[in-house]
Amino acid sequence: MTSQASARPAGLELVGTELVGTGILTRLALRRDRIMIASWIYVLAAFAYVSVVSTKKLYPTAASRQAFAAGAGTDRVTRAVYGPAADLHTLGGLATWKLVVFGAVAVAVMSMFIVVRHTRGDEDAGRLELVGAGAVGRLAALTSGLLTALLANLGVALLVAVGLAVPGLPWVDSLGLGLGMAAVGCVFAAITALAAQLAGSRRPAIGIVTSVIALAYLLRAVGDAASPGSWAASLSWPSPIGWSQQLRPFGPLHWWVLGIPALFTIAVTAVAYVLAGRRDLGTGLLPARPGPPVAGASLGSPLGLAWRLQRGTLLAWTAGFAVYGLVIGGLATGIGPLVGNNAAARELFVKLGGQAGLVNALLAAMMGFMGVAASVYAVQAALRLRGEESGQRAEPVLAAAVGRIRWAWSHLVFAVAGPVVLLLLVGLTTGLVYGAHTGDVGKALGQLLGSALVQLPAVWLLAGIAVALFGLVPRLAAAAWGALVAFLVLTELGSALNLSKWVTDISPFSHVPKLPGGAFTATPLLWLVCVAVALTAVGLVALRRRDLA
């Protein structure tokens, strides 16, 4: 008599064996990522809600929305940054104009971090080898990473839909937009799974995926900025970010577009599974570039090693800030025709920028955004200390004639000096573009370099929070991202929500002078620097006294 197990096809037995332990690893991954996933979902849902509320106040009538659509639709730079202007005449289309593009990029980055952490990241740290020694299949980790990303994207879809529908947008269209964002996230989760098989370590895998994200954004930007009907306009279709736009949730809703990312995700995921079964653990399919036979002189010091570890991230941020500075300068030259006679829109820019001049208000608001972005880099650079410690790479360095403070400062110099480079660059590029338009490059450079550099004390305070948490409670060092998210919400959404001043003052960015055009006050900046120094000192003293790892 043939048993049930022996009657089962051999292929199914193999698949079942390879996926053993997927459920346990998925629950563990959700537990490890619960704070990060919740933060991403909260920010996106809050942005969706506030976008609808503020748009209702700024453009309450169909005529006001039509006027805005007419201005935005003719500006190629604006379309390249935010997307096509086809549905700006509707409340939902206007309220979600920025959310569609930047939300898609956000879920792509979120999915990348989730999948790479539970695949290549755990593999590099040796955790997958330990887990695989038990009753866990070879493909369980990859599957659990993809399932975690899928659940996170479904959470984004649901909560963003709620954030749009509660203020009054149609539920079906709101759900369509949320699902479009989730589809983009699933696409890049699959791309990350594939990159994790190709690359030999975590960093090259992230480099591959971020390059694909940048390419997708570039294709979409070129396609959206092109004249309708031209061959360049079709470049939006090869872009996964463009697929979320083609769904048109607040225009003629095209549900069939969701089939494109679904099929793409299935195909790329299948390739990732095939490759995962053909490579050795701890290696990638792409050949690793051999290093030099002898280490360079720069690696003889902790600072040289930190530069080697941090330089790729810093250069990537530098390129992004340079491009964004060019975009800001271009937007400033055309903000007048874009806003037109809409008094509410002018008032919003004044609230964000802090002064009555429309161009100055825009530039001040954009530099405020850049300050928040520089804080993201600063926290990332500071938390590299925690990554080195938890990865047990700090101990070999400290076993030499290197003290803990010296080792810590070798990385913190990038958290302190890196934002200076980034903000100098965005001020320089913005000033050059805007100054060329006004005919006074010197004046524009002076104003915009100052507007960028006044953001530094607030940026350093965020880095100080990361250092203090790393020194005092290293297991909670990632909570620095929570502080950044909280300050971001208070800074960017406080004026739109009409929050009390004492609430918005919790954010360090609320104390930064609104330049150009506003009054410069040094006292708040000095206080921010003092707090940043104190937090850093507390973290370093605590690092000297606690046990590593």
N, C-alpha and C positions, 0 to 999 in steps of 0.2 A: 504494500500500500504506500503510495507516494505521499510524503508529508507536505503540509502547506508551505513550509519554507523552501523545500526542494522544488516545488512546483512554480515558485516565483521566478520570473525571468532574471537572468544574471545581471542585466543592466540595471534593473530596479534595485537589486541587492547592493550593487556598487554605489548607486546614487544615495540610497538610504544610509549606507555606511559613511560616505563622505560628508553627510549633513548631520550626523549624530552630534548632539549638544548645541544645535543652533538656538533652540529656545532659551537655554540657560545663558548662553553668551549674549543673546539679544536683551534679556532682562538685565544682565550686568552692564551692557553698553548703555541702556536707558538710564540706569542708576548713575553711571559715571557722567553722563552728559545732561542730566536733568536740569542743571542750572543754566548751562550754555543754551540748550534748546529752548527753555522757557524764556530766556532773555531775548533770543532772536524773535520768537513768536510775539512776545509782548511789544517789542519795538515796532515790528511791522504792523501789528493790529492797531497799536496806538496811532501810528502815522496814518493809517487808513481812516480811522475815526476822525482825527483832527483835520485831515485833508477835506473831508466832506463838510464838517462843521464850518471851517474857515471859508471854504468856497461858497457856501450858502450865504455867508455874510458879505463876501466881497463881490459876488456876481449873482444877486438875487433874481434877476430877470433874464429872460431869453435874449433880449436886446443887448444886455451887457456881456453875456457870454458870446454872442455872435460877433460883437466888436473885438473881443479879445481873440477869438478864433481867427478873425481876419488879419489881425496884427501878427500873431504867432505863426500863422500858416505861411506867411511870406518871408519869414526870417529863417534862413538855412542853418545858421549857427544854433538857434534855439531848437529847431527840429532835430539837429544832430545830437544835441545833448539830451533832450527829453523825449523825443519820438515824434511820430507823425501827428498832424493837427486835424485829422479827419473828423473826429468826434468831439472837438472842443466846444461845439455849440450846445452840447448836452451837459447837464449837471454832473452826471457820472463820468463822462469822458474828461471833463475839465478837472474834476476832483481827483481823478486817478491818473492824470497825465504823467506826473513824475513817478508815481508808485509803480506803474507797469514796468518801466525800464529799470529803475534802481531797486525795486523789489525783486525783479528777476535776477539781477546781479547779486543781491543779498542772499537769496536762497541758494544760488549757485555756490557762493563762498561757504555758506553754512553746510551744504551737502558735502563739499570738498573736505572740510575739516572733520566732519563726522566719519566719513568713509576712510579717509587716510589715517585717522587716529586708530581705528579698530582693525586695520589691515597692516599697512606698511609700518605705521608707528609702533604697534605692539610687536611686530616682527623684528624691527630694529632693536627694540628694548629687550628682546629675548623672551617676552611673555608668551608669545604664540608657541614657542618651542616647549615651554613648561606645560602650557595648556594641552598641546597636542600629545604630550606623553600620557595623558589620561584618555578617557573614553570620549574623545572629541574628534570628529571627522576633519579631513583636510580642508574642506570647503566651508566649514561651519563659521569660521571667523569672517570670511568674505560675505557670506550670506547674512550674518547678524549685522555687519556694518551697513549693508544695503537695506535691510529691513528697518534698522534704526533711522536711516536717512529717509526712507519712505514714510515712516510714522511721523517724523518731524515735519516733513513737507505736507502731509495731510493735516497736521495740526495748524500749520501756517494757512493752508487753504480755508479751513473752517473758521479760524479766528479772524482772519482778514475779511472773510465774507460777513461775519458778524459785525466787525468794525465798520464796514461799509453800509450794511443794511440797517443797523440800529438808527443812524442819523436820518434815514429816509430813502436810501437808494433801493432799487428793486432787488429782491432776494435772489432771483435766478441769475441776473447779470452779475451780482456781487459774488455768487458762488462760481460763476464762470471765470471771473478774474482771479479768484483764489485758486481754482484748479489750474489756470494757466500758469500762475507762479509756481505751483507745486510741480507741474509738468517740467518746467525748466530745471527745478531742483533735482528731479529724478534723472533728467538727462545728464547733468553734471555729476550726480552720484555714480552713474554708470561709467562716465568718462574717467572719474577718479579710480574706480575699481580696475579699469583697464590700465591706467597709468601706474597703479600699484604693482601690477604684474610686470610692466615694462621696466620701470626704474629700479635701481638697486638699493635705494634708501628713500626715506621720507621726503627729504628736501627736493631731490630731482622730480619726485612724483608731484609735489605741490607746484614746482616750476612748470611742469607740463600742463597741468590743469589751469593754472593762472594764465598761461599763454593762450590756451584755448578760450578762456573767458574773455581775455583782451581782444582776441581775434573776432569772437562773436560780437562784442560790443562795437568794434571798428566796422565790421561788415554792416551791422544795423545802422550805425551812424552815417556811413556813406550812403546807404540805400535811402534812409529817411531824409537826408539833406538834398538828394538828387531831385531833379524835376520829375513830376509824375509822368509815367509813360516811357521814360528813358530807360536804357539798358541798365544804368547804374541803380535805378530804383529797385530792380529785382534782387539786388545784393542783400536785402533784408531777409529774403526767404531762406538762404542757407544758414542763417544765424538762429540758434536756439532761442536767443533773446527776442529776435524778430518774430518767432512763432507765437509768443505770448501776446505780441501786439496784433498780429493778424487774426487772433481770436475775436477782437473787437467786442468786448463784453457789453459796452454801452452804446454800440452802434447796431448794425445787423449782426447779431451773435452767430459766429461760425463755429458750432460745436465740432465739426469734422476736423478742424485744425488740431484738436487734441490727439487725433490719431497719429500725427506726424511724430511728436515727441514720444508717444507710447511705443511705436514701432522702432524708433531709433534707440530708445532705452533698452528694449528687449534684445535688439541685435547686438549692441555694444556689450551688454551684460553677458550674453552668450559667449562672445569672444573672450571676455575676461575670465569666465569659468573654464574655457578650454585652455587658455594660457596658464591659469592657476594650477591645472593638473599636469603641466609639462615642465615646470621649473622647480628647482630645488629651493627649500626654505632658506631665507636669508639672502637670496640672490634675485636679480632681475634678468629679463631677457635681453635688454639692451646692454651692450658691452660696457663695462666700467672703464673709465679713462684712468690709466695708471698714473700714479703720482710720481713726482721726481724722486730719484734714488736717495737724495739727501735733502733734509728739511731746510727751508730758507732761514736766513738769519732772523727774520721777523718773528718766526715761531719760537724763538728762544725766550720770549717774554709773555706774560699773561695778556698784555694788551695786543700783541701781535696775533696770538691765538684768538682772542675775542674779535679782532678785525676780520680774521679768516671766517669766523662763524657768523658774523653779523653783516658782512659786506653785501651779500646777495640781497638780503631784505632791504638794506638801506638804498641800494642802487635801484631796486624796483620801486620803492616809494618815491625816490628822487624823480624818476621818469614820470610817474603819475602826477606828481605835483607840478612838474614843468608843463605837461599837457593841460592840466586843469587851469593853470595860470593863463595860458593862451586863450582858453575858452572864456574865462572870466573877463579878460580884456576885451574880447569880441562882444560879449553880452553887454558890457557897459557902454559900448559905442552905439548900441541900438535899443537901449531900454526905453527911451522916450516913445518912439513909435509903437513899441510893443505894448506898453501900458495904456497909451492913448489918454483919453479923458476920464478914465475910471478912477474916481477919487478914492474908492475903497482899496484898490490895488496899490495906489500911491501911499495910502496910510499904512498898509501892511509893510511895505518896504521901509517906511520911516520907523515903524515899530521895531523891525528887525535891525535896521542900521543905526537908529538912534538920533537922526537929525533930518532936517527938512529937505535937503538937497536929494533929489531922486537918484542921481548917479552915485553920489557919495553914500547914500543909504544902501544901494545895491552892493557897492564895493565893500562897505563895512560889514554887511551881512555875509557876503561871500568869504571874507577873511575870517569871520567868526566860524564859519563852517570849516575852513582850513585849519583853524586852531583845534577844533574837535578832532579832525583827521590826524593832525600831528600828535595829538594825545594818544590816539590808537597806536601809532608807531612807538611812542615813548613807553607805553605800558608793555607793548610786545617786546621791546628791547630790554626793559627791566626784568620782565618775567623769564627771560632767557636764563637767568640765574637759577630759577626753580627747575627749568628743564634740564640744565646741566647737573644739578644736584640729584634730581629724581632719576636721571639716566645713569647715575654713578660715574659721570665723567669729571666731576669736580674733585673727587678724592685723589686721582693720580696727579692732578695739578697741585693740589695742596700738600701732597706727599713730598714735593720738592721744596726748595727754599722760597715758598710763596705763602704769605699770610692771607687770612680770610678777607681782610679789608682790601688788600691789594687786588686779590682775585675778583672781589665784588666790583671794585671801581673800574676794572678793565672792561666790564660790560656796561656799567652805569654811565661811562663816558659817552656811550652811544645814545643812551636815553636822555642825556643832557645836551650833547652837541648835535646829535642827529636832527632833532626838531629845529635847531637853529639853521642848519643847512636847508631843510625842507621849506621853512617859512621864508628864508632869504630868497630861495629860488622862485617860489610862487609870487612873492612881491616883485622880483625882478622881471619875470615874464609878463605878469599882468601890467606892470608899469610900462614896459616897452611897447606892448600892443596898444594900450590906452593912450600913452604919450604920443605914439605915432599918429593916432587919430586926432588928438587935440592940437598937435604941433608943438607941444612943450614937453619933451621927453624927460628933461631934468626935473621939472616940478612933479610930474606923475611918478617918477621913480622914487623921489624923496617921500611923497605922501604914502605910496603903497608899500614901500619897504618898512616905513614906520608902522603902518596899519597891520602888517604881518608880524612884525617882531613884538608888538605889545601883547600878542597871544602867549608868549613864552612863559611868563610866570604861572599862568593857569595850567599849561602843559606840564611844566615841571612839578606842580602840585600833584597831578595825577600819577606821575612817575614816583613821587615820594610816597603816595599811598601804596603803590605796588611794592616798593622796597620795604616799607613798614610791615606790611602783611607777610612778605617773604621772610623777614627776620623774626617776627613775633609768632606767627601761626602759619608756617609754610604750607600746610595742607589747605589753607583757605586763601592762598595767594591769588588764585583765579578770581576771587571776589573783587579784585581791582577792576575787572571788566564790568561787574555789576555797578560799581561806583561811577564808572564812565557812562554806562547806559543811563543811570539816573540823572547825571549832570546833563547828558545830551537831551533827554526828554524835557528837563526844566529849561534848558537854554533855547532849544529850537521850537518848543511848543508852548512855552510859558506865555508869550505875548499873544499867541493865537487863542489860548484858553482863558486869557485875562486872569491869570493866577495872582495871588497876593504877592507883594514885593518881598516879604520875608521868606516866602517859599522859593521864589526864583533866586534870591540871594544865597541860597544854599550852594548853588553851582558857582564854582570859581570863575566861570566864563561870564557871569553876570557882572563881575567887577572889572572887566577889561574895558578900557576906553573904546568908544565906537569911532574909530578912525577909518578913512579921512573925514574931516568935517566936524567931528565932535570935539569936546573939550578934553585935553589930556590932563589926567590927574595921576601923579606918581605914587601917592600914598597907598591906594589899594594894591598896586603892583608890588610895592615893597612888602606889604603884609603877606601877599601870596608867596613871595620868594621866601620869607621867613618861615612860613608854615611848611613849605616844601623842604627847606633845609632841615627843619626840626623832624619831620617825618622820616627823611632819609637817615638822619643821625640815629633816631630810635631804631630803625631797621638794622643798621650796621652794628650798633651795640648789641642788639639781641642776637645777631648772627654770630658774633664772637663768643657768646655764652651758651648757645644751644648745641645739641648734637646734630651732626649732619644726617640727612636722609631720615 
